[in-house]
Amino acid sequence: MNYVNVPKDILKIKEKYLLGLGKRELVSLLIAGLVGIPLYLKFKELIGVQSLYIMIVVVIPIIFAGFYEDDGIYLEKKLIYIINFYTTKKIRVYKSNNFYKQIENKAILNKKLIKVIKS
């Protein structure tokens, strides 16, 4: 059967849909717009132009969640890993046998045994 080797770098390329953005980025921008614009308009009636700051505080985390990727792991998966790390028990017991200490103990026992045998 014939096959073609594909370099790993090519497999990491993601398909771009609109303005060089992937599906994930477009969806996060859409959600941020659907949340941010009504929020801005509602608070604009109450407090004026300063409602823009409220909108920014709400929208920036949504956009960040859509664009963040570290080593192929998205933000929500990374947050799950962090939460699991801090909520699970961390009992790590490492016991090793010190080879040199064992040799030293055997030498001491041999000396005591020789003293017992001689007396």
ZIBELHU-V873291 format. One record per pair of residues at least 24 apart in sequence whose ideal C-beta (glycine too) atoms are under 10 Angstrom apart, sorted by the first residue. I is the first residue (numbers start at 1). J is the second residue. D is the distance in Angstrom with one decimal. If there is no record, write none. Layout:
i-><I	I>
j-><J	J>
d-><D	D>
//
This chain:
i-><12	14	21	21	22	22	22	23	24	24	24	24	24	24	25	25	25	25	26	27	28	28	28	28	28	28	28	28	29	29	29	29	29	30	30	31	31	31	31	31	32	32	32	32	32	32	32	32	32	33	33	33	34	35	35	36	36	36>
j-><72	69	66	67	66	67	69	66	65	66	67	68	69	74	63	66	67	69	66	66	59	62	63	64	65	66	67	68	59	62	63	66	67	62	66	59	62	63	65	66	58	59	60	61	62	63	64	65	66	59	62	63	62	59	62	60	62	63>
d-><7.8	9.4	9.2	9.0	9.3	9.5	9.8	9.7	9.2	5.5	8.0	9.8	8.4	7.5	8.5	5.3	5.7	9.9	8.3	6.6	9.8	6.0	5.6	8.4	6.3	2.1	6.8	9.6	9.5	8.7	6.6	6.8	9.0	9.9	9.3	9.1	5.7	8.8	9.2	7.7	8.5	4.5	8.3	9.1	4.4	5.0	9.7	9.4	7.7	8.1	9.4	9.7	9.6	6.5	6.5	9.5	8.0	9.3>
//
